Amino acid sequence: ARRSATTLARAGRYYSTASAEAGNEFLAQRAAVKEHAKGTTKLWRNVSFFVCIPVTILGSAWTWKLEKEHHDHIEHLKHENGGELPVRPDYEYLNIRNKPFPWGMQALFFNPEVNVPAG
């Protein structure tokens, strides 16, 4: 049974004809897709180099300037108060801790120079 199926498949191939139109249409569509891909690749490469990289550099410079101003302001406050920051108001609604975190009473990213200690 298997042998006869193979023989029939071969016989069917002998009577089939190649369609040049279908092959050319496929190749034309494939070439169009390749051309589109080239153009799109060039576009996004240019966007990356001429938009994303300069925006990242300008954003970094702006952020650095802003953080430097903030740091200078903090240093000015320290200078006015004898080398230490002024005492922060201790409002009752700040740092409410009903139970300790697994790592202690402070927040996970606690920084004693910036955050008010809990407790």
C-alpha positions as CSV (number, residue, x, y, z in Angstrom):
1,A,0.0,0.0,0.0
2,R,2.8,2.3,0.8
3,R,4.7,1.6,-2.4
4,S,1.6,2.3,-4.5
5,A,1.0,5.7,-2.8
6,T,4.6,6.7,-3.5
7,T,4.2,5.6,-7.1
8,L,1.0,7.6,-7.5
9,A,2.7,10.7,-6.0
10,R,5.5,10.4,-8.6
11,A,3.0,9.9,-11.4
12,G,1.1,12.9,-10.3
13,R,4.3,15.0,-10.5
14,Y,4.8,14.0,-14.1
15,Y,1.5,15.4,-15.2
16,S,1.8,18.7,-13.3
17,T,2.9,21.9,-15.0
18,A,5.0,24.7,-13.5
19,S,3.2,28.0,-13.3
20,A,5.6,30.8,-14.1
21,E,3.1,33.4,-13.0
22,A,2.7,32.2,-9.4
23,G,6.5,31.9,-9.0
24,N,7.1,35.4,-10.3
25,E,4.4,36.9,-8.1
26,F,5.9,35.3,-5.0
27,L,9.4,36.5,-5.9
28,A,8.1,40.0,-6.6
29,Q,6.3,40.1,-3.2
30,R,9.5,38.8,-1.5
31,A,11.6,41.5,-3.2
32,A,9.1,44.2,-2.1
33,V,9.3,42.9,1.5
34,K,13.1,43.1,1.4
35,E,13.0,46.7,0.0
36,H,10.6,47.7,2.7
37,A,12.8,46.1,5.4
38,K,15.8,48.0,4.1
39,G,14.0,51.3,4.3
40,T,12.6,50.6,7.7
41,T,16.0,49.5,9.0
42,K,17.6,52.7,7.8
43,L,14.8,54.8,9.3
44,W,15.1,53.3,12.8
45,R,18.9,53.4,12.7
46,N,18.7,57.1,12.0
47,V,16.1,57.6,14.7
48,S,18.4,55.8,17.1
49,F,21.5,57.8,16.2
50,F,20.1,61.2,15.6
51,V,17.2,61.3,18.1
52,C,17.6,58.8,20.9
53,I,21.3,59.3,21.7
54,P,21.1,63.1,21.7
55,V,18.0,63.1,23.8
56,T,19.7,60.8,26.3
57,I,22.7,63.0,26.5
58,L,20.7,66.2,26.9
59,G,18.4,64.6,29.5
60,S,21.5,63.4,31.4
61,A,23.0,66.9,31.3
62,W,19.7,68.5,32.5
63,T,19.4,66.0,35.3
64,W,23.0,66.5,36.4
65,K,22.5,70.3,36.5
66,L,19.3,69.9,38.5
67,E,20.9,67.5,41.0
68,K,23.9,69.8,41.3
69,E,21.6,72.7,42.2
70,H,19.9,70.6,44.8
71,H,23.2,69.5,46.3
72,D,24.4,73.1,46.4
73,H,21.2,74.1,48.1
74,I,21.6,71.4,50.8
75,E,25.2,72.4,51.3
76,H,24.1,76.1,51.7
77,L,21.6,75.0,54.4
78,K,24.3,73.0,56.2
79,H,26.7,76.0,56.0
80,E,24.0,78.3,57.5
81,N,23.3,75.9,60.4
82,G,26.9,75.1,61.5
83,G,27.6,72.2,59.3
84,E,24.3,70.2,59.9
85,L,20.9,70.3,58.3
86,P,18.2,72.1,60.2
87,V,15.9,69.9,62.4
88,R,13.0,68.6,60.4
89,P,9.5,68.9,61.8
90,D,8.4,65.6,63.4
91,Y,4.8,65.3,62.2
92,E,2.8,62.5,63.8
93,Y,1.7,61.1,60.4
94,L,5.3,60.5,59.1
95,N,6.9,57.1,59.4
96,I,4.0,55.3,60.9
97,R,5.2,51.7,61.7
98,N,2.6,49.4,63.2
99,K,5.0,46.5,63.1
100,P,8.6,46.2,61.9
101,F,9.7,45.3,58.4
102,P,11.5,42.0,58.2
103,W,14.8,44.0,57.9
104,G,14.0,46.4,60.8
105,M,12.1,49.6,61.4
106,Q,13.5,51.6,58.6
107,A,12.4,51.5,54.9
108,L,14.3,49.2,52.6
109,F,16.2,52.0,50.9
110,F,16.7,54.2,54.0
111,N,19.4,56.9,53.7
112,P,20.1,58.7,57.0
113,E,21.3,61.8,55.0
114,V,18.0,62.2,53.2
115,N,15.3,60.3,55.2
116,V,13.9,60.9,58.7
117,P,14.6,58.0,60.9
118,A,11.5,56.1,62.2
119,G,10.7,55.8,65.8
